[in-house]
Amino acid sequence: MDAVRLTNLVPRRWWPAIATAVLGALAGLLYGLIAPQTYTATAYVLVVATNPANDTSAVNYAQVYARLGRQSEVVGRAADASRGTATVDELRRSVRTSASPDAPVIEVTGSAGTAQRAAILTNLVADGLVSTGDLQTGETRMNLVRLSPAYPPPAPSAPKPFLSLLIGAVVGFLVGALFVLTRPDRGRTVETDTDPFGTVYRPVNPVLTDLP
């Protein structure tokens, strides 16, 4: 199918939406190519009960410790362990923690501009969680163990040029479609019931009378 036949299949009124979709796709692709890259690394911390009979409680403690991931007690120890290479604010901003709803596992995820930095920040917070948990073992009867350390990711997690292209195209088309649907259609003519002399004709309802 050549370009001429293709253009004939699309109504002329929708060409602004197609144009904005193309512009949006180009803008999204440009953003995906020039935006700063972000790398994401993940570590896992396991909560182990000192008494095997308390394995069910370990799941609850994992969720509690996951909420402490950005608290001063955890990130403070992590910053101290970095020997000045990471600050508390950076750790709070770059690392987040979450817990599995059905397993005593804490997921520690860190993001940074380089793969090595993302792994370092993630492992610092994971070790901070382990240190905090070990200090409370006497009360909680739980031990925290780093199940899996974070490794430098092989590729950035964001931005993704192809995904940015798709999002830009969709947003551009929606903006163009909104413009098309809301603008007045000047191509239509409104028929009136007036003749060239200005006389307005109105339909008259017939009046039925009783016949004798």
N, C-alpha and C positions, 0 to 999 in steps of 0.2 A: 504494500500500500504506500503510494507516494505521499509527499507532504501536502500536496494540493487536496487530495481526497481526504486526508486526515483532518485538515482544517475545515473542510465542508461538513464533517460529522459533528463538529463542536459549534453550538450556537455562538453568534458573535458576542452576545451579552456576557458570556462566561470567560472571554479572553482576559479581562482584568484579573480574575481569580487565578487563571493559569500563569499569568505573568508574575503575580505576587508569590505564587508557589515556587516558581523558578528562582526568583530573587531570594526567598527564604531559604531554599536549599543551598544556594551559593553562600549565603551568610552563615548558615550552620556549618558547612564544610570549611569555610575560612576560620570559624571559631575553633573547630576541631583540630585544625592544623597549627594554629598559632597560640592557643591557650596553654598555660603552664601545665606540665604533666604532673600527675599525682600517682604515687605508688602506695599500695596497701599491703601490709603484712599482718599475719594472724598467728597468735599463740594460744595454747589451751592449757588451762589449769584444772586439775582434778581435786575434788574434795573427797577425802577418805576418812571414814569413821574409825576411831581407834577400837571401837567395839563393833564387830560385824553385825550385831543385832540392831545397830542404829543406822544401817545403810539408807533407810527411808528418810531419815532426818538429814542426811548429807545433801539430798536434793534441795531441801529448804535452805540449808546453810549456803549452798552455792548461789542461790538467788540473792541472799543477804549480802554475801561478799561481792557479788557483781555490782550491787548498788553502791558499794564503797570504792569503786574503781577510780572515781574522781575526787574522793575525799582527801583532805590534807594528810591524814595518817598514811595513806597509800602512796600518793604522788610525792609526798614529802620524802619518804624513804627512797623512792625511785630517783628523785632529784639528787639526793645525797649520794646514792650509789653511782651516779653518773660523773661525780667529781667535777661538777661545774659545766659539763657539756650539754646539759638539758635543764631547763627551768621548770618550776611547778606550773606556770602558765602554759608553757608549750606542751607539757604532758597532758594537761587538762583539755587543751584545745585539739590535740592531735590523736589522742587515744580514747577509745570507748570500750566498755565491757558489757557483756550480756551473758545470761545463763540459759541453759537448756531447760525446758519445762519438765522434762521427764528423765534427766540424767544429771548427776552431780558434776557437771562440766561447766567451766567458765570460759567464754571466748573473749580474748583480748585482741582488739583490732586497732592498728595504728596506721596513720597516713602521713606522708611527707613528700617532699619534692624529689627525693632520690630513694632508690630501693634500699640502700644500706641504712639510710637514716630511718626509714619506716620500720625496719627490723629492729634497730637499736631501741627506739622509743617503745615499741611493743614489748620487747623483752624486759625493759626497765620496769614497766608497770606490772607485768606478770610476776617479776621477782618481788616487787613491792607488795603485791597481794599475798604471795607465799610467806614473806616475812611477817606481815600483819597477822595472817592466820596462825602461824607458828607461835606467836606471842600469846595467843588466846586459846591454845590447845587445852590448857588445864581447865578452862571453863566450858569450852564448847565440845570437848572430846572429838575434835575434828582436826585432821592434818591437811594442809594444802600442798600439792605436788605439781610441779610444772610438767604436764603431760607431754607437751610438744612445744619446742621453742619456735620463734618466728624466724623465717629465712627471708633473705632479700627476694622479692618477687621478680620473675623474669621479664615482665612487661607492665606498663602503667595501667592502672585501673580507670583512669580518666585523663583527658577526654577521649571519646571514641569518635573519630571523624564520620564514619558511616552513620552512627546513631544520631550525631548532631545534624547531619544532612537530612535524615528523615524527619526529625523534629522540626527543623527549619522549614521544610517543604510543607508539612502539615499545618504549622502555624501560619505560614504565608498564604496557603490556600484558604484557610478559615477567615483570615482578614479580608482577602479578596472576595470571597463568597458573601461575607457580611456586607461589604460595600455594594456588591451587585444586587443583593436582595433588598437593601434599604434605600437605594437611590430611586428616584421617580423614573418610570419608563416613559420616555418622551416619544417613543415610536408609536404609541397607541393614540388613536383619535377618539374623542368622546362624541357620540352622536347625541344631538339635542332634538327636541321636538319643536324647533322654530324654523320658520321658512325664511327666505332671504329678506322679507319685509319686516321681520321681527315679531310676527304673530306666533304666539305660543299655543300649541294644540294640546289639549288634555283629553284623555279618553273619558267619555261620558257613559256612566253605567246605565244600561237600559232599565226603564221602569215598567214592570209588568202590571197590568191592570186586569181586574176581573172581567171576563167576557160575559155579556148578558146571556 
